[in-house]
Amino acid sequence: QKEVEQDPGPLSVPEGAIVSLNCTYSNSAFQYFMWYRQYSRKGPELLMYTYSSGNKEDGRFTAQVDKSSKYISLFIRDSQPSDSATYLCAMTKMDSSYKLIFGSGTRLLVRP
Amino acid sequence: GAGVSQSPSNKVTEKGKDVELRCDPISGHTALYWYRQSLGQGLEFLIYFQGNSAPDKSGLPSDRFSAERTGGSVSTLTIQRTQQEDSAVYLCASSSQAPDTQYFGPGTRLTVL
């Protein structure tokens, strides 16, 4: 079983919809949680970074962490065709390297 | 400012050949990471550098893989005697210091024929 589970999708929504992306994890040692967006043939780019349970908002994006349930979410409001990409959750433990452990990624398609 | 750069962007090689992949991190970033992204395995950690030393090599899949970093800057990932299963996108990331944000390069797409 993988340490981080993420539904691969694809997820197809109409423009303007609210999108919900989720990951679950099994190791309670994870302390930092991130969401990356990756366009085709590009490197991942950081969208959100949180380290505590609760919500964090940045524009149209809201990241939610529930450490008691080992569950994280990313919400995208008023989705746009330009949001079409693969969304990767990532997390790290407080160890010497802080290497990222990624989910498998969810492909999102926002239809005009 | 300049981001993380990687070269080459694409590399096609024959099975059994050696390849070298290069990463130029963001200037001043002391932490550097190599990851591999493949269809079957997703995005996986390979090795972590702090300065020129590599305190975490736990993700290197075999002794055919090695990496070095010189001058606290450029890093090279070397794969010896390449196999078809080495085909993947190799991504480099850097951060000012762990656990700060990791910024990724565009990757090198390696195809082993």
Interface residues (C-beta under 8 A of the other chain):
Chain A: Y32 Y36 R41 K42 G43 P44 E45 L46 Y49 L88 T92 M94 S96 S97 Y98 K99 L100 I101 F102 G103 S104 G105
Chain B: V4 A31 Y33 Y35 G42 L43 E44 F45 Y48 Q50 P55 D56 G59 L91 A93 A98 P99 T101 Q102 Y103 F104 G105 P106 G107 R109
